[in-house]
Amino acid sequence: MHVHVQGQNGEAKFWLEPTVALAQHAGLSRREINEALYLVQEHENDIRSARRKHFSR
């Protein structure tokens, strides 16, 4: 399971399993990546719930 994060200057992909981790990125600064990582970690349960709801259709 993974999530994509879009920024003003690029994007990143984060794995959610087995733990939240950066998979790849393009165009984002280290600071933007760290901010995105923090947000993904803070909202991990909400992201998982939304993915389950979306893909159970």
C-alpha positions in Angstrom: 0.0 0.0 0.0 1.3 3.4 -0.9 0.3 7.1 -1.3 1.4 9.7 -3.7 2.0 13.3 -2.5 1.9 16.2 -5.0 3.8 19.4 -4.2 4.2 22.7 -6.0 7.5 21.6 -7.5 7.2 17.8 -7.7 5.9 14.7 -6.2 6.8 11.8 -3.9 5.6 8.3 -3.3 5.5 6.8 0.3 5.0 3.2 1.2 2.6 2.7 4.0 3.6 -0.9 4.7 5.4 -2.3 6.6 6.1 1.2 7.8 5.8 4.7 6.3 8.8 5.2 4.2 9.8 7.3 1.1 9.7 5.2 -2.0 10.7 7.8 -4.6 10.5 11.5 -5.3 11.1 14.0 -8.1 11.5 17.8 -7.8 10.9 18.1 -4.1 13.4 19.6 -1.7 14.5 17.7 1.4 12.4 20.0 3.5 9.3 19.3 1.4 9.9 15.6 1.6 10.3 15.8 5.4 7.0 17.8 5.7 5.2 15.3 3.5 6.6 12.4 5.5 5.4 14.0 8.7 1.9 14.6 7.3 1.6 11.0 5.9 2.7 9.7 9.4 0.2 12.0 11.2 -2.7 11.0 8.9 -1.7 7.4 8.3 -4.9 5.9 9.8 -7.1 8.3 7.8 -5.3 7.5 4.6 -5.7 3.8 5.1 -9.4 4.2 5.9 -10.0 6.3 2.8 -8.1 3.8 0.6 -10.1 0.9 1.9 -13.3 2.7 1.4 -12.3 3.8 -2.2 -11.1 0.4 -3.3 -13.9 -1.6 -1.8 -16.3 -0.3 -4.4 
